[in-house]
Amino acid sequence: MTARADFIKQFGGVFEHSPFIAERAYDAGFILVPMSAKKLHDAMASIFRKASHEERLGVLRAHPDLAGKLAVAGELTEDSRREQAGAGLDRLSPEEHGRFTALNTAYMEKFGFPFIIAVKGLSKDDILAAFETRIHNSVEEEFATAAAQVEKIALLRLNALLPETSK
């Protein structure tokens, strides 16, 4: 495998199902050695921000609903499964699951992409509160908020991927 292919294999999923970000960062020469989570995040976030609106929307749409159909069917990426489980979203009561489902549906209908939040360190109640607040945002506000959350998730994933000594 080439260095480029190895890099994309390792970091192509940092931005959910969007390896084009890792590909462009590598091709632009943004990958510096020694690699650190922060440097790599800065490079990849820059690519994400420079992507077209449609490409960025595609990244947002690649994220799963929180506690949604993919989670129930066991079809989340390993990162998403671990992140949602860490927030207790794999242990919702039927009533809580119903609330998440209703909010996911209303949010998707209003914004055209799933509700995205970096769940690390948050409880299901924190997430529901953010959901219930953010659903009242304008489309422009929420696009910006969701994009910022995608970048935060990417940094958390990079911190998990790179050894402590390289951060």
N, C-alpha and C positions, 0 to 999 in steps of 0.2 A: 504494500500500500504506500502511496505517496504521503509526504508530510501534510499536504493539503487535505487529502482524503482522511488521514488520521485525525486532523484537527476538526474537520466537519463531522466525523463520526462521534468525536468526544463532545463537541460543543454545539452541534447543529440543532439540538432540541432545547437549548437554553431558552430561546424564544419559542414557545409552544408550536410544534409542527411547522416551523419556519426556518429551515436550514439556509435559506437565501441570505439571512443576516450574517451567519458565520462565514458563508462563502464570500460575500462581498467584503467583509472585514479582512479576511485572509488575503483576497486578491488585491486589496488596496494597500497591503503592506502594513496594516495597523497592528499586527500581532508582534509584540516585542518580547524578546527573551532577556532576562527571566520574566516569565509570565506571572501576573498576579491577577487576582479576582477583580480588583479595582481597575487596573489598566485594561484588562480584557472587557470588562463591563463598559468602561468609557468608550472603547472602540466600537463595540457592538451596539450600544445605545445610540451612538452617533449615526451609524448605518440605519438603525430603526427610524430615527428622527428625520433622516434625509430621504427615506422611502416615500413613494407616492402615497397619497391619501388612500387609494384603493389597496395598496400593499399593506399599509398599516391596519386598515380595516380588516384585511384578511388575517393578520396576526391576531387581532382581537377576536375575530370569529373562530379562530382555531382553538381558543380556550373552551374548556367544557363548562356547562352549567354547574354551579355549586350544588352538591347533593342531588344532581339531576339524573337523567336516564342512563348516561354512561357509567356513573358511579354505581347505580343500582345493578346494571348489567355487568359490572366488573371490567369495563372497557376503557378505563382511564389510563393515561401514561403512568409509569411508575412514579414519576415526580408528582403528578397531580394527585394520585392516590395517596401517597405519603403525606402531602401537604394537607389535603382535606381530612385525612384521618387524624392528623396532629391537632386539628381544630375541633375534633369530635363530630365532624359531619357524617361519619360512617355509623354513628350511634344515635340518630335522631329518633324521637318518638313519632308515631304516625301523625300527630298534630303538627309537630315541627316540620316534618317532611312535607306535609300539605302546605304549610306556610312558605317554605322555600320554593315549592313547585309553583304556587300562585305568583310569588314575586319574580321568579325566573321568567314565567310566561309574560307577565306585564312588562317587565324590563325589556325583554327581547322584542316585544311588539313596539315599544316606544323607541328603542335605540337601534335595533337591528344587529346587535351583538350581545353576547352574554355578560352578565355582571362579573367583573373581575376585581379581585382584591387579594393582596398578599396575605394569606391567612396565618402565617407563622406568628405565634404569640397571641393570636386572637381566639376568643371563645365563640361558640355558635351564637351566643347572645350579642357579642360585639359585631359579628358579621351581619346578623339580622338588623341590628340598629343602623349600620352603615348602608345596608340595602334599602331600608325604609327611608333613609335620608336622601340618598343619591338618586332614587327613582324620581325625585322632584326636580332634578337638574335639567338644564336645557341639553339638547343633543350635543352642542359644541362643548359645553362644560363637561359633560360625561365622557365624551370622546377623549378629551385631554386627561381627565381623571383616570380613565381606564388605561390609557397609554402609559401614564406615570406608574400605575400599579403593575403593568406588564414589565416595565423596566425594574421595578423593585423585586418582582418575582425572579427575573433574570439574575439580578445580583445575588439573591439568596441561593439560587441554584449554582452559580459560579463559586460562591463561598463554600458550598458543599463539595464541589468537584475538585477544587484545587487544594493541595495540601496547605496546612496552616503556615508553614514556613515560606510559602510563595505569596502570601497575601500582602 
